Amino acid sequence: MRKDCVFCQIELEPKQRMLLSNEHCMFLQLDDSDIKGKNLEGAGVIVPKKHRETAFDLTKDEWNATYDLLLDVQKYIDEKHQPDGYNLGWNCGKVGGQHIFHAHFHVLPRYQDEPLSGKGIRYMFKNEKNQRIHDGT
């Protein structure tokens, strides 16, 4: 456990709350996720209770607990927000988009009336703006 980590010490982020948990992990949401129609409505993260830097550092028990909690989270979000779909994912490492270096599994409800409805997680990677530049060697 790290004293400066917002997932080890959830009280460090006053707008963050734990909604569900099990032996190895917890589901956290920011207050804004309750606002109907707001970007990331219903979104949250599942994080291991022990400090693990990335998903690659999780134990098998933590992986299984994440799966078990994910099913409870889906039921909770489905009842409260009625999304039309989901994106799920881990960001690992700085280049992978990870900004908090405590593993966290994003649970992102999606809605039919979003401007980017139907665009999956690969959308930004396939975009021409993401074309790698190399010298061919």
QUISUL-V632797 format. One record per residue. RES is the residue in three letters. PHI is phi in whole degrees, 0 to 359 (NA if undefined). Layout:
RES:PHI / RES:PHI
This chain:
MET:NA / ARG:248 / LYS:288 / ASP:256 / CYS:263 / VAL:288 / PHE:261 / CYS:281 / GLN:238 / ILE:297 / GLU:290 / LEU:294 / GLU:248 / PRO:297 / LYS:271 / GLN:257 / ARG:220 / MET:267 / LEU:255 / LEU:218 / SER:199 / ASN:220 / GLU:301 / HIS:248 / CYS:209 / MET:218 / PHE:254 / LEU:245 / GLN:225 / LEU:271 / ASP:306 / ASP:300 / SER:293 / ASP:275 / ILE:282 / LYS:299 / GLY:84 / LYS:285 / ASN:308 / LEU:66 / GLU:304 / GLY:81 / ALA:288 / GLY:194 / VAL:227 / ILE:258 / VAL:234 / PRO:291 / LYS:291 / LYS:273 / HIS:292 / ARG:232 / GLU:293 / THR:225 / ALA:301 / PHE:291 / ASP:263 / LEU:289 / THR:279 / LYS:299 / ASP:297 / GLU:292 / TRP:300 / ASN:297 / ALA:294 / THR:298 / TYR:300 / ASP:300 / LEU:292 / LEU:304 / LEU:295 / ASP:292 / VAL:297 / GLN:301 / LYS:300 / TYR:300 / ILE:293 / ASP:303 / GLU:291 / LYS:276 / HIS:238 / GLN:48 / PRO:289 / ASP:263 / GLY:184 / TYR:216 / ASN:242 / LEU:231 / GLY:181 / TRP:250 / ASN:256 / CYS:236 / GLY:83 / LYS:301 / VAL:293 / GLY:281 / GLY:93 / GLN:283 / HIS:248 / ILE:247 / PHE:270 / HIS:228 / ALA:311 / HIS:208 / PHE:259 / HIS:284 / VAL:243 / LEU:242 / PRO:295 / ARG:238 / TYR:231 / GLN:300 / ASP:272 / GLU:287 / PRO:302 / LEU:257 / SER:305 / GLY:89 / LYS:267 / GLY:271 / ILE:291 / ARG:279 / TYR:308 / MET:289 / PHE:287 / LYS:277 / ASN:297 / GLU:304 / LYS:294 / ASN:261 / GLN:295 / ARG:285 / ILE:253 / HIS:217 / ASP:267 / GLY:84 / THR:269
